[in-house]
């Protein structure tokens, strides 16, 4: 069963009098427990699809169905609520909050998602999550003292600490070397399986494809494969 | 508001710089305001110290107190109808001390009243600033318009008029010096003072403007202070706006993970409130300390009413600046905010 459906989504950017259509009608459905990878050359529109799907920007036309409801028809507040509770997002350059420690990044996500558990349970959940991503030893560290791979692990932990239904990852291995990239992909694969996540990721690195369940190729704003 | 506080703790330098600017600008405003109020006090403390009431001048005086001469019959009738009424006159002049040094002052005389110093013939009570000039109780002072001598009986605090220290003298001595029998002004204390058809009446505030040069001086000083307040306020607003616009990338991340807009506003307001409050407390403390170390001759008078009013203005404009930047954060899409932050 499809957990998430993107139907005929188009996106046009205006630059003065010039209008450029970045997405020309994208159709896509994601399944639970699967990692779907969007690949394609630069400018093909894969990151635009991901960010529109994640509610970080609006589609010009089309429908995005999540749990039977069209997100394009929702208010800003409804989309925000979905981002806070049902979605997780891993950015290309991790985008951790620079003045929060590793543990505080996760606590922030629990606060934002308004997770209704006791403080004690939240601390336990944070410890378990950091153990899962093998970052428990850097619990009190600030992002500036972490390596690229460590930052990305923390970003993944932050994206799933509140148990989202869908995880979006925009080139999560782009800033990492091969070994670290493989480590991050193994982690994403394991978390998707164990937590039954629906994961959509963008990558340009074909070495990462063995870790995904489905590969979708984009070119010039269309899905071609 | 833990996140707002954590950011301030981690980025101490940035917030310290912003706080220092607010502290310096508000301190400057307090000092200029204190000097303006000081000059105002220096010009009219004699009148400002009187309670709320009504002042009356002769209708022919064209609303100028030193042209006013109140008819004795009218004055007597007013005193019968209003026992608390006081008549008084003020004229600028000078005295010479034992060393023949001249001191410029404002001679004041009045009918018997608790509102003014009542002195006997040949006696004089002076503003304390003359004591600092070396005049002592018991000294003998002379005036070339007065046939006798004045013996200094004492000093009073903060009694200035037209930037000169006040000298209270007996009515008979005043009449001899200025060759005038009529009093210039009648004052009736109380909110329900009557309207007298024979005389022009003035509230305390209106009467201050009847003092020559007071209006012009106060308008200039108030203009300086309010220009400073407006410019300081705009600076505050611009600094808070810039600080938040610089952090647009951070707000983009927080929006992307689903933080509520109201939480972002609270974060912005909390930081504005903490920085402004700490800066204002420091500048209030320092400006109050300044009043103790200000040079003797410098008229500096900063009341707490003025301090609270200016602080409230700074708080409001800081809040407006922070809120405007908050609306920019509110209206931007998370991805656009993150991309702007990366530029």
HADDOCK unambig.tbl for C-alpha pairs under 7 A between the chains (distance, minus, plus):
assign (segid A and resid 56 and name CA) (segid B and resid 256 and name CA) 6.30 0.50 0.50
assign (segid A and resid 56 and name CA) (segid B and resid 333 and name CA) 6.50 0.50 0.50
assign (segid A and resid 56 and name CA) (segid B and resid 334 and name CA) 5.46 0.50 0.50
assign (segid A and resid 56 and name CA) (segid B and resid 335 and name CA) 5.39 0.50 0.50
assign (segid A and resid 57 and name CA) (segid B and resid 333 and name CA) 5.98 0.50 0.50
assign (segid A and resid 57 and name CA) (segid B and resid 335 and name CA) 6.28 0.50 0.50
assign (segid A and resid 80 and name CA) (segid B and resid 258 and name CA) 5.09 0.50 0.50
assign (segid A and resid 81 and name CA) (segid B and resid 258 and name CA) 6.41 0.50 0.50
assign (segid A and resid 83 and name CA) (segid B and resid 257 and name CA) 6.19 0.50 0.50
assign (segid A and resid 83 and name CA) (segid B and resid 258 and name CA) 5.12 0.50 0.50
assign (segid A and resid 84 and name CA) (segid B and resid 257 and name CA) 5.72 0.50 0.50
assign (segid A and resid 84 and name CA) (segid B and resid 258 and name CA) 4.08 0.50 0.50
assign (segid A and resid 84 and name CA) (segid B and resid 259 and name CA) 6.93 0.50 0.50
assign (segid A and resid 95 and name CA) (segid B and resid 253 and name CA) 6.77 0.50 0.50
assign (segid A and resid 97 and name CA) (segid B and resid 250 and name CA) 6.95 0.50 0.50
assign (segid A and resid 99 and name CA) (segid B and resid 6 and name CA) 6.67 0.50 0.50
assign (segid A and resid 99 and name CA) (segid B and resid 7 and name CA) 5.56 0.50 0.50
assign (segid A and resid 99 and name CA) (segid B and resid 10 and name CA) 5.72 0.50 0.50
assign (segid A and resid 112 and name CA) (segid B and resid 258 and name CA) 6.35 0.50 0.50
assign (segid A and resid 112 and name CA) (segid B and resid 259 and name CA) 5.34 0.50 0.50
